[in-house]
Amino acid sequence: MFQQIRARLGRPTLYVAVGLAVGALLAPAFSGGGAQAVTTYTRSASCHGLGFSPAGSHTAYFQQGGARILENGHSDFMFCAIGLPHKAAVTRFQVTGYDASTMGSITNCGLVRNSLTLAGTETFQSLAGVNPTTLAGTPGRFASATTTINASYKSIDNAAYAYFVQCQVIAPNVGADSAANIRLYGATVTYRITAANG
């Protein structure tokens, strides 16, 4: 009689022990203790054509609509600041412009950075660059883009660098080829960033 009572009491004890063991195995799945997926967003930042300014103080320029244009006979590097969030990863760079000139062109367009640290140099570092236009009088309005990004610089570090877009604009030398045949409309940078950073 005593042995039968012991046997009956022992089974519930075994069931409870097994239940606790299974619960311990399943707990991480329900409590969020496992690996968490990282949410990443694709976003863009742009630089307006009217945001471009020449490096030289004597370079004459004007605007036409949303485009920045150099006067006939002028040539200079144009710079435009662009706001990119800290820790973003650049994935694409694009410049939009217009070239219908047989005497002028738009060249040396790129996304660049310069150091803000005491140990930094004066040399610009290029994250990306796009193809220049030619003296063929074409293609008219264009959007030149690249997804080839310098792997060493693609991660944005606003604590150590400032970022901007540059283009060298060569305006026609004579009035017969209108200065308005060379125009800068702006630039776009596409980047990826995690939810935690932006």
N, C-alpha and C positions, 0 to 999 in steps of 0.2 A: 504493500500500500504506500509506504513512504517513498519507495523507488519510483512508482508511477507518478506521484506528485512532482518529484524532482524532474522527471523526464518532461512533463507537461510545462513546467516553469522554464526549462532550458530552451525550448524552441523560440518563444518570443524574444529571449535575450539574443539568440543567434540572428533573428530577423532584424533586430535593431542595429546590431553591429554591422551587418551587411549594408543596411540602409545608410548608415553614417559614412561608410567607405565610399559608396557610389556617389553620395552627395558631395563628398570632398573632391572627387574627380570632376564632377560637373560644375562645381562652384565657379571656377575661373571663367567658364563660357558665359555664365549668366551675370557675373559681377563685373565684367569688363576687365578682368585681370590678364586677358590674352593680348596679343599684338593688335594695335589699333591702326586702321587705315589713315594715311595722311591725305588730307584734302588739298588739292592744288588748283589754282585758278589761272586762266590765260587772260591777260589784259593788255591794254595798249596805252601809250602816252604819245602825245604829238607836240610838234613845234610849228607854230604858224609862220607862214612866209614873212609876215610883217615883223616877226620876232628876230629876223636875221639882221645883223649889223656888220658893216665892214671893219676890218682890222685897222685900216688907215683912216685918219681923221679927215683927210682931204679927198676921200673917195666920194664922188657924187652919186646919189641914188634917189629913186622915187618909188612910188607904189602904183600899181594898176589893179584895181579890185583887191584880191587877197594876195597878190604877187609882189615880191621885192625885185626891183630892176635897177641895174647900174646904168648910168648915163653912157652915151657913146664914147668910146676911147678909154673907158675905165676898166681896170682889172684888179680884183682883190679877193682875199679870203673873207668869207662871210661866216659869222658864228651865231648860233642860237642855243640858249640854255634849254635843257629839257629835264623835267622832274621825273626821276625814277625811284621807286621805293627801295629802301634798304633791304638787302638780301634777296632781291628779285634776280632771276636768271634770264638774261636776254636771249631770245630765240630768233628774232627777225628784225631787219632794219630796212627802211624804205625811204627814198627821196622822191618827191613829186615836183616836176618842173615843166618847162616848155623850152624847146629849142627848134627854131625854124631859121636859124642863121647860118650863112656860109662863111662867116668871119668870126663868130664867137662860139663859146661852148661852156658847159658846166662840167667841172672835173674835180678830182680829189674830194669827193663827198664821203663822209664817214661819221660814225659815232665814236667819239674819242673821250678820253678822260685825262685830267692832270692832277698831280699829287698835291695834297694839302698838308702833308706832314713835314716836319723839319728835315727829315732825311731824304725827302723827295727831290726829284730833278725837274728841270724846266721842260723836259721832253714829253710831248703828248704821247699817250699810248692808245692805239687803235683797237676798238672792239670789233668793228665791222666797216666795210667799205663797199660801194657799188660802182658799177661801170660808168665811165665818163661818156658824155655825148661827143659828137664829132663835128667837122665842118661841112657835113653833107647837106645841111639845110633841113634835116629831118631829125627826129620823128614828129615834131610838133609837141603836143602835150605827152608827157611820159611819166611812168611810175617805175623807177628802177629799184629792185629789191634784192636782198640776199638773206639766206639762212645760215651762211658760213660765219660763225661768231668765234672770235679768239677765245679758246677754252680757258686761257689763263686769266682773262679779264671779264668774262661774261657775268660773274656774280657781282651785283652792285654793292659797293662798300662806300656809303656816303660819309662815313667817319674819316676816311682817308683820301677820298677823291671827289672831284667835281666833274660832272658829265655834261657834254654839249655836242651839238651837231656842227660840222664844218663843211663848206663847199667853196671851191675856188670858181668864181664867176669871171669869165672873159667876155666883155661886151664888144660888139662890133666897133671898128675904128671909124667908120664913115656913116654919114646920115642916110646913105642910100640903103643900108642894111639897118633897119630900125632897132634901137636898143631894146624895144619891147619884144623882140624876137628871142630874147634870152630872159627867162623868168624863173624865180624860185617860189614855189607854192607852199613848201613845208616838208616836214619829215615825220615819220612814224616809227616808234620802237615797240615791238611786241615782246612781252616777257611772261614768264611763269613765276608764280609766287604761292607759297603755302598759306593756308588759312591763318596759321599762327603768326605769320609775318605781315599779312595784309588783307 
